[in-house]
Amino acid sequence: QILSYSNVCAGSHVLVMDNCMGIVTGALAQRMGGYGKVLSIYAGQQPPYVDMIARFNLNFAENSSIKWVHVEDVFGTPPGESPTSEETQVDEEKADRELLEWPCPLQDHTRAYLEKMESEKEKREFLAKRCARFTRKLTRGTPGEAKEVLNSRKCDSVVIATRHDPTQSLLELLPYLAPSSPFVVFCEYIEPLAACFRALQEQKLAINLRLSDTWMREYQVLPGRTHPSMNMSQSGGFLLAGIKLCPVTGINELDEEVMKEIKERIGGRRGKKNSNKKKGGKRGRNDGKGDGERSQKSRRVEGK
């Protein structure tokens, strides 16, 4: 349901805030097939769900489409604003990568270490590990590059599945979302999503808001005794989906006074006054016909 509501497809530019062990991030990368970018927000010194995403068996293109963005780069500076001189730092990892040459030549100490090896099998394993290490270093993106990708264009969709406050998280991420683009928020409880629903309606930030629950049923899997669990929770979580409004053009240009004048000219809501008049006239005619028929029947009875 998250993938369907977020309208993720090949070539999309998705911003995701995932605290579900990387399941949402891996599913998005698998759905896109290596075409597009998945910007996953993380907190800490390094991305915590790299081992979990490795279990998806993604190919090289799908794995490379995931860009890890630090939480300070998203919530620190507003989108579109250039960082100050204090925040501007040299990307040392990128500078070291540009100094590397491929294929990487062997250094003198590396050649001496290889000569000490006795079998050819040990040499091949050592060279294969060295080649894989330099390959990762050359193809791995840096935090600075991920931040540049985030600020280069607006995202096509925003997906939030986190334990933090959904209202505050969504309001902070909406500036990175392009107008008329969908967003999806997942939460275990309905109360935070209901508060987020009201906040979006009051501030008129989104349309087509939908708050629904997801049905998850646990099964007991045993030989000859596979059946749904007898005691289980009612729901597996709740989803809030909607479409972002443009802050400039997504406003009704007609004032309340102009709307009142238009309603008065029409004659009420959807022309109910005019329709009531027409219905009343038809009723009067029918009532007259009914009286005439009744008088004729009474005359016949008296004559008999």
C-alpha positions as CSV (number, residue, x, y, z in Angstrom):
1,Q,0.0,0.0,0.0
2,I,2.9,2.4,0.7
3,L,4.4,1.8,-2.7
4,S,1.0,2.2,-4.4
5,Y,0.0,5.4,-2.6
6,S,3.4,7.0,-3.2
7,N,3.2,6.3,-6.9
8,V,6.8,5.1,-7.1
9,C,8.0,3.9,-10.5
10,A,11.2,3.8,-12.5
11,G,12.9,7.2,-12.8
12,S,11.3,8.6,-9.6
13,H,13.1,10.8,-7.1
14,V,11.9,9.6,-3.7
15,L,12.7,11.0,-0.2
16,V,12.2,8.4,2.5
17,M,12.5,8.6,6.3
18,D,12.7,5.0,7.3
19,N,13.0,3.5,10.8
20,C,11.7,0.1,9.9
21,M,15.1,-1.7,9.6
22,G,15.5,-0.5,6.0
23,I,12.5,-2.5,4.7
24,V,10.8,0.5,3.1
25,T,14.1,1.8,1.5
26,G,14.9,-1.6,0.0
27,A,11.4,-2.1,-1.3
28,L,11.5,1.3,-3.0
29,A,14.9,0.6,-4.6
30,Q,13.6,-2.8,-5.8
31,R,10.4,-1.3,-7.3
32,M,12.4,1.4,-9.2
33,G,14.8,-1.2,-10.7
34,G,17.9,1.0,-10.5
35,Y,16.3,3.9,-12.4
36,G,16.0,7.1,-10.3
37,K,17.1,8.0,-6.8
38,V,16.1,6.9,-3.3
39,L,17.2,9.5,-0.8
40,S,17.1,7.8,2.6
41,I,17.4,9.9,5.8
42,Y,19.5,8.5,8.6
43,A,20.7,9.7,12.0
44,G,24.1,8.9,13.5
45,Q,27.6,8.5,12.2
46,Q,26.7,6.0,9.4
47,P,23.6,4.4,7.8
48,P,22.3,1.7,10.2
49,Y,20.5,-0.5,7.8
50,V,23.1,-1.4,5.2
51,D,23.3,-5.0,6.4
52,M,19.5,-5.4,6.1
53,I,19.4,-3.9,2.6
54,A,22.2,-6.4,1.5
55,R,19.6,-9.2,2.2
56,F,17.4,-7.9,-0.6
57,N,19.9,-9.2,-3.1
58,L,19.7,-6.0,-5.1
59,N,21.8,-5.7,-8.2
60,F,24.5,-3.1,-8.6
61,A,22.2,-0.5,-10.3
62,E,19.5,-0.9,-7.6
63,N,22.0,-0.6,-4.8
64,S,23.7,2.4,-6.3
65,S,20.3,4.2,-6.6
66,I,20.1,4.5,-2.8
67,K,21.7,7.7,-1.5
68,W,22.1,8.2,2.2
69,V,21.3,11.7,3.5
70,H,22.1,12.8,7.0
71,V,19.3,14.2,9.1
72,E,21.2,17.5,9.6
73,D,21.4,18.1,5.9
74,V,17.6,17.8,5.6
75,F,16.4,19.6,8.8
76,G,19.4,21.9,9.2
77,T,19.1,24.3,6.2
78,P,15.9,25.0,4.4
79,P,15.8,23.8,0.7
80,G,17.1,26.3,-1.8
81,E,19.3,28.2,0.6
82,S,23.1,28.0,0.3
83,P,25.0,27.0,3.4
84,T,27.1,29.5,5.3
85,S,30.9,29.6,5.2
86,E,31.1,27.6,8.5
87,E,28.9,24.8,7.0
88,T,30.8,24.7,3.7
89,Q,33.5,22.1,4.1
90,V,35.8,20.3,1.7
91,D,34.6,16.8,0.8
92,E,37.8,14.9,1.7
93,E,36.4,11.5,0.7
94,K,35.5,12.8,-2.8
95,A,39.0,14.4,-3.1
96,D,40.7,11.1,-2.2
97,R,38.5,9.3,-4.7
98,E,39.4,11.7,-7.5
99,L,43.1,11.0,-6.9
100,L,42.7,7.3,-7.4
101,E,43.5,5.7,-10.8
102,W,41.8,2.7,-12.3
103,P,43.2,0.1,-12.6
104,C,45.0,0.9,-9.3
105,P,48.8,0.1,-9.7
106,L,50.5,-2.0,-7.1
107,Q,52.7,-0.2,-4.6
108,D,56.2,-1.4,-3.8
109,H,55.2,-2.7,-0.3
110,T,52.2,-4.5,-1.9
111,R,54.5,-6.3,-4.4
112,A,56.9,-7.3,-1.6
113,Y,54.0,-8.8,0.3
114,L,52.8,-10.7,-2.7
115,E,56.2,-12.2,-3.3
116,K,56.3,-13.6,0.2
117,M,53.1,-15.7,-0.6
118,E,53.8,-19.2,-1.5
119,S,50.7,-20.4,-3.5
120,E,48.9,-18.8,-6.4
121,K,45.6,-19.2,-4.7
122,E,46.5,-16.9,-1.8
123,K,47.7,-14.3,-4.3
124,R,44.4,-14.4,-6.3
125,E,42.3,-14.1,-3.1
126,F,44.4,-11.1,-1.9
127,L,44.2,-9.3,-5.3
128,A,40.4,-10.0,-5.5
129,K,39.8,-8.5,-2.1
130,R,42.0,-5.5,-3.0
131,C,40.1,-5.0,-6.2
132,A,36.7,-5.2,-4.4
133,R,37.9,-2.7,-1.8
134,F,39.0,-0.1,-4.4
135,T,35.8,-0.7,-6.4
136,R,33.6,0.1,-3.4
137,K,35.7,3.2,-2.7
138,L,35.3,4.4,-6.3
139,T,31.6,3.8,-6.6
140,R,30.5,4.8,-3.0
141,G,28.8,8.2,-2.8
142,T,29.7,10.7,-0.2
143,P,27.4,12.7,2.1
144,G,28.2,15.9,0.2
145,E,27.1,14.3,-3.1
146,A,23.9,13.1,-1.6
147,K,23.1,16.6,-0.3
148,E,23.7,18.0,-3.8
149,V,21.3,15.4,-5.2
150,L,18.7,16.4,-2.6
151,N,19.0,20.2,-3.4
152,S,19.3,19.7,-7.2
153,R,15.5,19.2,-7.7
154,K,12.2,18.6,-6.0
155,C,11.2,15.1,-5.0
156,D,8.4,13.2,-6.7
157,S,7.2,11.6,-3.5
158,V,7.8,11.5,0.2
159,V,7.5,8.4,2.4
160,I,7.7,8.5,6.2
161,A,7.8,5.4,8.4
162,T,9.3,6.6,11.6
163,R,8.8,6.5,15.3
164,H,9.1,10.3,15.5
165,D,6.2,12.8,15.5
166,P,4.6,12.4,12.0
167,T,3.2,16.0,12.0
168,Q,6.5,17.7,12.6
169,S,8.4,15.3,10.2
170,L,6.0,15.8,7.4
171,L,5.9,19.6,7.7
172,E,9.7,19.7,7.6
173,L,9.9,17.5,4.5
174,L,7.0,19.1,2.5
175,P,9.3,21.9,1.1
176,Y,11.4,19.2,-0.6
177,L,8.3,17.8,-2.3
178,A,7.2,19.0,-5.7
179,P,3.6,20.4,-6.1
180,S,0.9,17.9,-7.1
181,S,3.1,15.0,-5.8
182,P,1.9,12.3,-3.3
183,F,3.1,11.6,0.2
184,V,2.6,8.7,2.6
185,V,3.0,8.6,6.3
186,F,2.9,5.3,8.3
187,C,2.4,5.1,12.0
188,E,1.4,2.4,14.5
189,Y,-1.3,4.5,16.1
190,I,-4.1,6.5,14.6
191,E,-4.0,9.5,17.0
192,P,-0.7,11.1,15.7
193,L,-2.0,10.7,12.1
194,A,-5.3,12.2,13.0
195,A,-3.5,15.3,14.4
196,C,-1.4,15.4,11.2
197,F,-4.6,15.2,9.2
198,R,-6.1,18.2,11.0
199,A,-2.9,20.2,10.7
200,L,-2.8,19.7,6.9
201,Q,-6.4,20.7,6.5
202,E,-6.1,23.8,8.7
203,Q,-3.0,25.0,6.9
204,K,-4.4,24.0,3.5
205,L,-1.2,22.2,2.4
206,A,-2.7,19.1,0.8
207,I,-5.8,17.6,-0.9
208,N,-7.2,14.1,-1.3
209,L,-6.3,13.2,2.2
210,R,-7.0,9.6,3.2
211,L,-6.5,8.0,6.6
212,S,-6.8,4.2,6.4
213,D,-5.7,1.2,8.4
214,T,-3.6,-1.8,7.2
215,W,-4.8,-5.4,8.0
216,M,-2.0,-7.7,9.1
217,R,-2.8,-11.3,10.3
218,E,-0.2,-13.5,11.9
219,Y,-0.2,-17.2,11.0
220,Q,1.1,-20.2,13.0
221,V,3.2,-22.3,10.7
222,L,3.6,-25.9,12.0
223,P,3.5,-29.3,10.3
224,G,-0.2,-30.1,9.9
225,R,-1.3,-27.2,12.2
226,T,-0.9,-24.1,10.0
227,H,-3.7,-21.6,10.8
228,P,-4.2,-17.9,11.8
229,S,-3.2,-17.0,15.3
230,M,-6.0,-17.1,17.8
231,N,-4.8,-14.0,19.8
232,M,-3.5,-11.1,17.7
233,S,-3.7,-7.4,17.3
234,Q,-6.5,-5.8,15.4
235,S,-4.4,-3.7,13.0
236,G,-0.9,-3.6,11.7
237,G,-0.7,0.2,11.5
238,F,-2.3,3.2,9.8
239,L,-1.5,5.2,6.7
240,L,-2.1,8.8,5.9
241,A,-1.8,9.6,2.1
242,G,-2.4,12.9,0.2
243,I,-1.3,15.2,-2.5
244,K,0.7,18.4,-1.9
245,L,-0.8,21.7,-3.0
246,C,1.3,24.4,-4.7
247,P,1.8,27.2,-2.1
248,V,1.4,29.8,-4.9
249,T,-1.2,28.5,-7.3
250,G,-3.0,26.1,-5.0
251,I,-5.1,28.8,-3.5
252,N,-8.7,29.7,-4.4
253,E,-8.7,33.1,-6.1
254,L,-12.3,33.7,-5.4
255,D,-13.1,35.5,-2.1
256,E,-16.0,34.6,0.1
257,E,-17.9,37.7,-0.9
258,V,-17.6,36.8,-4.6
259,M,-18.7,33.2,-3.8
260,K,-21.8,34.6,-2.0
261,E,-22.8,36.8,-5.0
262,I,-22.4,33.8,-7.4
263,K,-24.6,31.6,-5.1
264,E,-27.3,34.3,-5.0
265,R,-27.4,34.6,-8.7
266,I,-27.7,30.9,-9.2
267,G,-30.4,30.8,-6.6
268,G,-29.0,28.7,-3.8
269,R,-26.9,25.7,-3.7
270,R,-27.0,23.9,-7.0
271,G,-30.2,25.7,-7.9
272,K,-32.4,24.1,-5.3
273,K,-34.8,27.1,-5.0
274,N,-35.7,27.0,-8.7
275,S,-36.1,23.2,-8.7
276,N,-38.4,23.5,-5.6
277,K,-40.6,26.0,-7.4
278,K,-40.9,23.8,-10.5
279,K,-41.7,20.8,-8.3
280,G,-44.3,22.9,-6.4
281,G,-46.1,23.9,-9.6
282,K,-46.2,20.3,-10.8
283,R,-47.7,19.2,-7.5
284,G,-50.5,21.8,-7.8
285,R,-51.4,20.6,-11.2
286,N,-51.5,17.0,-10.1
287,D,-53.6,17.9,-7.0
288,G,-56.2,19.6,-9.3
289,K,-56.4,16.6,-11.5
290,G,-56.9,14.4,-8.5
291,D,-59.8,16.6,-7.2
292,G,-61.6,16.4,-10.6
293,E,-61.3,12.6,-10.7
294,R,-62.6,12.3,-7.2
295,S,-65.7,14.5,-8.0
296,Q,-66.5,12.4,-11.1
297,K,-66.3,9.2,-9.1
298,S,-68.6,10.6,-6.4
299,R,-71.2,11.7,-9.0
300,R,-71.2,8.2,-10.5
301,V,-71.8,6.6,-7.1
302,E,-74.8,9.0,-6.4
303,G,-76.3,8.2,-9.8
304,K,-76.2,4.5,-9.1
